[in-house]
Structures are given as structure tokens and as C-alpha cells.
């Protein structure tokens, strides 16, 4: 398939697909006229790459683990080096720290929204009148 179809099927801009190719994350053949020609399996591969990038992994690490991914939802590593394991452990901790930060931010925003909504209620609803 050509780059436009891959872009449409994965929701990934063409520019990013070219970048993935430059980084060695994606491989395209070339048709006689020089157009990129992607095999069907590239649809899942692009979705894997995007998922890993969205989780916070940099392309250099994705390049290391991408050959180990046999299924779009699972990572199978049979011969991981100690360096790869250490790198992935570090990335996992970084993700954990990021998740905790996001949770704190979500709680802060929730508290802010609660306070704003409380202030926006009509005066009669804000104050309890006792007789």
C-alpha cells in the first residue's frame, strides 16, 4: 500500500511515517516509480509504534524492542540483553513517576472544578438559611 493509504488507515500523518522509516522503525519497499510500498503488516506496526511513543518510550528504545513484538498487544522477548532490561526498568519507573504526577494533577483539577462549581451555584443554594 502507498503512504497515503497507510496514513489514512492508522491516523498517522505521512510526515510521521517518513520519520518512523528514517528512525529504522518502519520499512517500506519501493515501487518502480520510486513510491513507498508498505506491506499490510505495517498497519499494526505503526499502531504499535504509536502506542509505545504515547506511553513515553523514546524511538531509540522502541527500535530495540520492536523486533521482539510479535503481537500488537504483547511483547515477547527471548534474548534481551542486560542493557535492554535495565533500560526498560528505567523507562517503567519513569512511566510510574509520570502516572503518579498525572494522578496528582487530575486531583488538583478536580478540586479546582469543584470549587468553581460551588461558587457558581445561586446564592440561595450556597448558603443555608436558618430561621
Secondary structure, 3 states (H helix, E strand, C coil): CCHHHHHHHHCCCHHHHHHHHHCCCCCCEECCCCCEECCCCHHHHHHHHHHHHHCCCCHHHHHHHHCCCCECCECCCCCCCHHHHHHHHHHHHHHHHHHHHHHHHHHHHHHHHHHHHHHHCCHHHHCCCCC
